Amino acid sequence: MTTDDPATRGAIAQRARSWLATSYWRKNGEWGYRGIRPRLLVEEFLDAGGAEVPPDWKWFCFGGRAALVQVDFNRFSGHTRNFYNPDGTPVALRIKYPPGPEIALPSSFDTMRLVAERLAREFDFVRVDLYALGDRIVVGELTHYPGGAGEDFDPPEWDAKLGALWSELRS
């Protein structure tokens, strides 16, 4: 069966209709998304050169400045996650998933930081998700609710540390 098969296409369309009918803002408590009309976005398939999916570089930005970088590996099987300071030094932090493999930073790491900070400059807080495919940088998403705002930091001091950055913007 392929996606050109009428039954498969019908099943895909039905699933998409159910996504559009779900009030995710209500389901996840993300009130800031309440007034946004649901839409579907079809994205390009990102070839990770045989890997499941490419590493997902997530930049936590406050007032347009990167404060923390999360990188997720193998999101669909054996999900792991590492953390870095914006300068690329590793951070001993965990949120939900165990640490992943030690990897070299991509050659585009500094450029990713610039892209993330540029996209974040109009927001008090936003997480900017990027993919590094060689020298090519692809934007994944921007979110104001990482993990649905329901994942705990380990150690928990990171919650206060990042919250203080937000508070500084408001003073």
Buried (B, 14 or more C-beta within 10 A) or exposed (E): EEEEEEEEEEEEEEEEEEEEEEEEBEEBEBEEBEEEEEEEEEEEEEEEEEEEBBBBBBBBBBBBBBBBBBBBBBBEEEBBBBBBEBEEEEEEBBBEBEBBEEEEBBEBBEBBBEBBBEBBEEBBBBBBBBBBBEEEBBEBEBBEBBBEEEEEBEEEEBEEBBEEBEEEEEE
